[in-house]
Amino acid sequence: MKKLQLVSFIVLALSVVLWTAGRTMLFLPDWAVRANGAAMLAAMALLVFSSVRRKVKNW
């Protein structure tokens, strides 16, 4: 679970950086914005799942 948590955090961080750059400097096409949003949504779900799973497992 620790590796899943680390990978999902890295993907989420990169997704937020791309989203911020797309809103300020770059003009991304619609498909790239949607793909980034889907990756961000999946990374958030995996990060929450792995964090809660580690907390419950260590209880």
N, C-alpha and C positions, 0 to 999 in steps of 0.2 A: 504494500500500500504506500510505502514511503516513496518508492520510485514513481508510482502513478501520480502521487501528489506533487512531486517535484516537476515532472514532465508537464502536467496540466497547468501548474503555476507558470512555467516558462512559456508555454503556448499562450496562456492568457495575457501575460505581460507583452509578448510580441504582438499579439492581436490588438492590445490597447495602444501600443506605439504606432502600429499601422493605421489604426482608426484616427488617432490624433494627427498623424502626418497627413492623412487623407482629408481631414477637415480643415487643416490650416495651410499646408504647402502644396500638396499634390492634388490633382483632380483625378480620382480613380473612376474607372467605368463602373456601371451599375452592377455587373456580375461580380466584380472584385469586392465591392462593398457588401453585397449579399453573402459571398463566400466567407468574408472576414467575420460577418455577424454570426453565421452558422458555426464557425470555428470558435468564436468567443462564447457562444451559448453552450456548446459541447464542453469546452474547457471549464466553464464555471460549474456545470453539473458534475463533471468528474472531480473537480477540486473539492466541492462540497461533499460528495460521496466518500472520497478517500479520507477527508478530514474527520468526518463523523465516524467512519468505520474504524479509524485508528483510535479515536477517543473511546468508543464503545468496547473495542477489543482490549484496551488497557484498563478498563474499569475494573 
